[in-house]
Amino acid sequence: MGRRKNNRIILENIEITDAGAKGKSIGHAPDGRVIFINNAVPGDVVDIQTTKKRKSYYEGTAIKIHTLSRKRTQPQCQHFEVCGGCKWQHMDYKYQLEYKQQEVVNNLTRLGKINLPEVTPIAGSKEHYFYRNKMEFGFSDSKWLTLDQIKSDEIIEDRNALGFHIAGMWDKILDVEKCHLQRDPSNAIRNGIKAFATQHSMPFYNARNQEGLLRTLMIRTSSTGELMVLVQFFKEDRAKRILLLDYIKNEFPEVTSLLYVINSKGNDTIYDQEIICYHGRDHIFEEMEGLQFKINAKSFYQTNSAQAFELYKITRDFAGLTGNELVYDLYTGTGTIAQFVAKKAHKVIGVEAVPDAIEAAKENAQYNGITNTEFYVGDMKKVFNTQFIDTHGVPDVIITDPPRDGMHADVVKQILNIAPQKVVYVSCNSATQARDLALLDISYKVTKVQPVDMFPQTHHVENVVLLEKR
């Protein structure tokens, strides 16, 4: 039954039956409408306070749990639910994997209308926590207060925060004491910087007023044990900048690369900014199967190093290379997949829209002594044209790893035109992947499907599909 409270509907004793898109769980209201719930687990029986009402669905929050699901587990992080990240920490990992695989199958069959072979069980991550190699934190002089803090009589004098943006609130930062996503010394560095900066009266950033000194902090680790720290300052204050950077250098001598940015523009992105190396190298190295990849502050690299290795092995296995093939690697990024498969191919051509990424790909290939790769920069839908094919040859295999939006329709059309024997499609969004597979279905049959979990405790899932000519 339902009742009203503060002009919102309370739906009582709702059984949570499934997990849906974007990490939401699913129930059904007495009137037949679907309910999307942001803090429950399939198998729970809960009371829900709605936050949004539409013609065919509600959105809501569980406010009372009558029955706990057997699929539940105790979240590890003290910031769970407040932070907004790692939304599935309360779900046992084996069930996380089940729902991720279910999402892939549902998207490919329902959205793409694809006839699937038997789907290979999802490749789970050995590490369920502390698996990320890159974290970005924001400074704020007016930290987000939890409901308990607001209700208490406690006077909170220290309003500085160094942590994560509250979901949907661009100017609100939750102060994070311990994050379970990146291994040590990440937490020690973040907490040390916050304490030192507060002690020395360094102004934390105020995004709404666009004032302050300390703006963001990025920490990158690598499988080789190297460590990068980048501090973004809103303005130049030479004395305080040197004071903070010297503290990091001396307190954490394991830092391989200590960098900083002075960024006074309206957003935090550093990709159009000058990165200045204060101490050590301006890069760190990642290693994979004997290959080393130079990672600078702007480099894209899969944020779960161990699972990236599994993903690339699956990709290479699906390609089934014998050493004679011409391979195109579309959306190659910094060329990690291209270089990873190169020893099994005759030649690999990588294409990417970001110039810095292509320069990094070329540099890494040279560093690794790989001579059978070539990399080209440009907008994919414009570069990947008939002239390009005439110049470089018709590929035997295409590997494509597009962004979340999937491939442009012109790219799909060109793949159909040149008709390689195989297409290996790596995707971080199986919904847009399903759309593209539906377009390719006229000439290609899906023969292998392998989901890969790159991000435990979240709903995100990668998927690798092999298409072979009909």
N, C-alpha and C positions, 0 to 999 in steps of 0.2 A: 504494500500500500504506500501511498504518498501523503505527505503533509507539507505545509509551507512554513518557512522560517526565514525572516528577513527578506521576504519577496523571492526566495529561492526554494526550489522544491527539494524535500528530503524523501528519498526513495529508500525504503527499508527492506532488509533481508534479501538483498540482490546477490545471486550467485554469479561469481566471475567465471566465465566459461572459456575464455580464449585470450591470446595475446595478439594485438594488432600492430598496425604501422606506428612508427615513431615511438615505440616502447610503451604504448598505452595498452591497458587491459580492457577486456570487453565483457559487458553484461547486457541484459535486456530488461527494459522497464515494463511494468504491467500494461502499458498502452501499446507495447510492441516495438517501441523505438529502441535502437541500439544506444548503449551508454559507453562512452570512452572514458576510462578512469586512469588517472595518472599515478596512483600509489597503491595498487592492489596486485595480487598474484592470482592467476587462474586456479580455481579451487577455493578461494576465499568466499565467505558469505558476509556481506558488509551492508552498512547503511551508507548512502551516498548523498552528499549535498551537491546539487547541480550548480555549475558555473556558467553554462551556456545551453540554450535551448534552440533547436532548429526543427524544421519540418520532419526530418527523418531520424534525428539523433539528439542525444544530450552529451555534454561533457561535464565531468564532475570529479569530486574528490571523496575518497572513503573517509568517513568521520568516526565510524565505529565498526569494529570487526567482531562478528558473532562466532565465526568458525575460521580457524587458521588453516590454510591450504598445506597439504603435505609437501608441496613444491617450494615452500618457503625455506629460507635460511636466514641466519643472523647477519645483517650487514656489518662489514668490517670497519667502515669509515664513520667517524663521529659527525661528519658533515653531511651524511646521507640525507637526501630529500631537500635539505636547505640549499646545498650547492647547486643542484640541478643536473650534474653529470652523473655517470655511472648509475643510471636509473633502475637497473636490474639487479643491484646488489642484494636485494631481499629475495631473489629467486635462485634456487640451487643451480649450479652451473650446468649440470646435465640437462636440465629443463630449458635453460637458456639456449643451448645448442639445438634442442628439439624445435623450439619456436623459430629460431633463425632458419633452420632448414625448411620448416613449414612455410615461412614467408617466401623463400626463394621458389619453392614448388608452386605455391599459389600464384605468385606474380607471373611466372612463366606459363602456367597453364590457363589461368583466368584472364590475365591481361594480354598475353601474347598468343594465346590459343595454340601453344606449341605441344606437339606430341613428344613426350619426353621418354628417353630410355630410363632404365633404373638409375636413380640418382645415387651417386657415391656418398656415403655418410659424411657429414660435415667434418672437416679437419679442425678439431678443437685446439686451443692453446694450452701448452703445458703450464704456463704461468697465468694465473687468474688475476693477479694483482702485480703491480710494479713492473709492467711490461712496456711502458711507453718510453721512447728515447728522446722525446721532445715535449716540453711543457712551457706554456706561456702564462704569466701571472700579471695582474694589474695592481698598481698602487692606487690608493684612494685616501683622502683625508676625512672622509665621512662614511665609515664602513657600514655595511648592512647590519641591522640589528635583528636578531631572531625574535620570535613572538615571546619567548620566555624572558628575554632581556628587556623587552618593552614593558611587559607586565610586572617585572620585578621592581623593587625600590632601589636597586643598585644604581649608583651614579657612575656612568662610564665616561671617564675623563680622556682615556686614550681612544680616539676615534680613527686612528690610522689603521689601514688594512693593506695586506699584500696577499692576493688570492685570485678568486675567479669572479667573473661577472655573474650576477644573478640572472637567470633565464628571462629574457624579454625586457630587461632593464639595463640599458646601455651604460648608465652612469652609476650603477650600484655594484660594489665589490664586497664579497664575503671574505672575511679574514680567515685564512686557512692555517690551522695549526699543523695538521699532518695529512698529506695527500697520499693515497695508496696506489697511485698510478706510475710513479717514477721512482726507481731505486735510489738508495742513498749514494752520494750525500745531498740529494736534491732538497729534502726537507731541511737539513741542517743549513744549507746555503741560503735558502729562502728566509728561514727564521732568523738566521744570523744577520742577514742584510737588513731585515725589518728592524731588529733590535738596535743595531748600530746606527741606522739612519734616524730612528726616533731619538736615541740618546744624544745625537749630535744635531738635533733640530733641523733636519733636512726636510723641507716641505714635500708632503705627498701630493700627488696630482688631484685636482678637482676637475673632472671632465665637464661638468655643467658650466663652470666659470672659466674653464681653460686657463688654469693657473697652477703653480706648484713647480717642483723640480723633478721628482722621480715619477716616471710614467709607466714603464713596463719592465718586466724581467723575463728573459728567456734562458732556459737551461736545456742543453742537449747532452745526452750521454751516447756512448757507442759500444758496440760489442767488443771493441778492442780495448776498452777501459779508459778511453779518452773522454774529455769533458769540456764543454763550451758554456760560457756564461756571457750573456749580453744584457747590459743595462741601457734602457732607453731614457734619456733625460728630455724634459720638455724644453729646457733652455740651458744655455751655458752658464755654469757657475764653477769656474776652474778650481777654486780651492776645495769646494765640497765634492766636486767630481773626483778629483785626485784622492781626497781623503777616503771616499767610499771604495774606489777601485783599488787603492793600496790595501785597504782592509781585506777585500776579497782575495787579492793576490797573496797576502801574508797569512791569512787565516785558513785559506784553502789552497795550499800549494799544489794539490793534485789537478787544479784547473789547467787544462792544456791551452785553451784559447779564451782570453779575456777581452771582450769587445765592448764598444759603446756607440751610441747614436745620439745626436742632438736633433730632436724632431719637434718643431713648433707648429706643425700643420694641424688640421682639424681631426685627423684620425691617426690610429696607432700603427698603421702598416709601415713596414720598413723597406719594402721592395723598391721604392723610389728614393731611398735615403742612402747617404754615404755611411758605410760601416767602418769604424776606426778601430784598429787593433791596438790595445793598450799594453798587452803582455802576452808573450807566447806566440803561437801561430794564429793566422786568421782562419784556420780550418781545423777540423778533426777528421779522422778516417774511420769509415765503416769497412768491415770485412765480410765477404761471403764466398765460400767455396774457393778460397785462395785469391779472389779478386779483391782489390781495395778501391774504395770509393771516397773521393775527397768531398767532404761536406762543409760548406761555408754557411754563414748565417741565413742566407736566402735560399739555400738548396732545398728542394723537395726530396724527401726520402721517406719510405714507409715508416710509420711511427712505432711499429712493433717489429723489431729487427728479426727476432726468431721466426715469427709467422710470415714475414716477408720472404724468408728463405724457403719456407714450405710452399708459399704461393708461387714463387718463381719455379720451383721444381715441378709443381703440377703443370704450370704453363708450358714448360719445356717438354714434359712428358706427353702432354696433349698434342704438341706440335709434331711429335714423332720424327724428328730430324735425323737424317742419315749422313749428313756432311755434304750433300750435293745441292741443297735447296737455296734459292734466293728468298730471303725473308724480309718482309716489311714490318717494322715495329711502329705502329701509329700511336700518337700521343706518347712518345717515348720518354718524356720528362728529361731526367739527367742520364738516360740511356742504360739504366741498371738491368732491365730485362734484356735489352739488345745485347749487352755484353755478356750476360749470364748464359744466353743461348748460342753465342757466337761460335764457340768451339765445336758445336754440333752442326753448324750450317756452313754453306759455301760463302755466303755474304749476307750481311744484315744492314738494311737501310732504315735509319730512324728519322722520324719527322715529329717536330714539336713547335708550338707557337711561341714559346718563351726563349728569347735569345740567350739569356744567362744560363738557362738549363742546357741548351745545345753546346755552349762553350764548355760547360762542366762535363758534358758527355764526351766531347772530343778530348778534353784534358785527361779524363779518367781512362779512356781507351788507350791513349798514348802511354799513360803511367803503367797500365796493366799489360802493355805489349801486345794489344789486340790490333791486328792489321786488316781484318776483314769486316770492319764496320764503317759506315759513312752516316753522317748526321746533317740534317737540313732543317732550317728554321722557317716558319711561316704559318699563316692561318690554314688549318688542315683542309678546309673545304675549297681553298684557293690553290694551295700547293699540290694537293693530291689530285692532279688533273691528267689529261691525256698526254700532254707534253712531258710531264714528269715520268710517266710510265714508259713512254718512248725512249727517254734518255736512260733510265735505270733498269728497264726490263720488267716483264710481267712476273710478279712474285709467285712462287709455289705455295707459300704460306704467308698469311697475314696474322700478326698478333696485334690486337687493339686493346688499349686500356684507357678509355676516355674518362673525362670528369663525370660528376654525378648526373649531368644533363644528358649523358649518352652521346652518340655520334650524330653529327649533322646529317640531314637527309641526303645532301649531295655526296657525302662520304659513303653512305650506305649504297647509293646508286652507283658510285664508281666501283665499289667492291663487286657489285653484281655485274658491271660491265666487263671488268677484267677477269673475273671468275677464277680466282686461285683455287687450288685443290682443297685447301683447308683454311679455316678462319678460327683462331683461338681468341675468344672474347672474354677479357677480364673486366669485371665490373664491381663498383662499390655501391651500385644502386640497381637491384634486380628488376625494378619497375621500368626504368628507362631501357635497361637491357632487354626486357621482354618486348617492348615496343620495337626495338631495332631487329630483334630476332624474327618478329612477325613480318617485317619488310624483307628480310633475307630468306624467309621460308620458301619463297617461290623457286629458289635454286639450291638451297642448302637444307640439310637435315641435321638436327641436333643429335649427336651420337654419344656425347659424354657431358655430364654435369657434376661439378664438384664445388660445393660451398666451402668457404674457409673463414674461420672466426679470427679476425684480426683484433677485435676490441671486446674482450670479456667485460661483463657487468654493464654492457650497453646493448641496444637492439641492433646495432650496425653489423652488417655481414657482407663479405666479398663473395663473388661467385665467378667460377671459371667454366666456360662452355666451349666445347669443340663442335664446330660445324664442318660437315664434309659435303662435297657436291653430290647432288642427287643423281 
